[in-house]
């Protein structure tokens, strides 16, 4: 079982020493940062499972670091324990208002810190059905959200999002860059949904390179078009200059022969209950899979809907 990764952030070497000695390395992987900017850089490079964050640190203070992370939909579920000085009630309140999940007062008892670490991680795992890579809601949440919409009788649209030619990219560039593509794709999807500014909209991560969007009938077309528009811009920097210029990468087919494969594109199959009634989530998923496969046969970034007649739809 992989160790949980903890980022400790403090500019005081004595506090860092205490934290390193307190947190057992057989249970946790400990990474450190000495100011707010370094903390953010390390989070974006490789998100930890938990952050222990001092309130007063150089460059960007702990409150602002916390606020910035909690505004990022891919990172907002990452638990943060804020370290505050003894008696600094204002710091505690502001830290919690900024989104910190817990706080502990310096100087602290090692046993209390360990107990809080374990409690916060346990609570985070229990409360969040999330894909580890993107921190977006996972399959249980997706099922429940579609089921809720079906039972409510409201009109809705479900977009099943998939990356085309992802395996070839992953084989050539490796899992680290494959993860980067998935994370950037998630950002594109989330941003397109957030721009509609509808709190009822939902984005989930089925796993791998598959995502789900749940929104209203009026918003889905604009969301899909925005994803298609922004996808290439967000991902082109992840290719080597040569591959980007050529517009393809080389890979192996099932027979082991070298083949040219185009750059990754994005396909979306959209299911709605505008002209049909659903009684079970499986019906939505089945139609979504069919539409997504149809979309993947088209060239480039595309989306298709289960409504006949209009352009871009089947």
Secondary structure by P-SEA (a helix, b strand, c coil): cccbbbbbbcccaaaaaaaaaacccccbbbbbbccaaaaaaaaaaccccccccccccccccaaaaaaaaaaccccccbbbbbbbcccaaaaaaaaaaacccccccccccaaaaaaaaaaaaaaaaaacccccccccccaaaaaaaaaaaaaacccbbbbbbbbcaaaaaaaaccaaaaaaaaaaaaaaaaaaaaaaccccbbbbbccccbbbbbbccccaaaaaaaaaacccccccccccaaaaaacbbbbbccccbbbbbcccbbbbbbbbccccccccaaaaaaaaaaaaaaaaaccccccccccccccccc
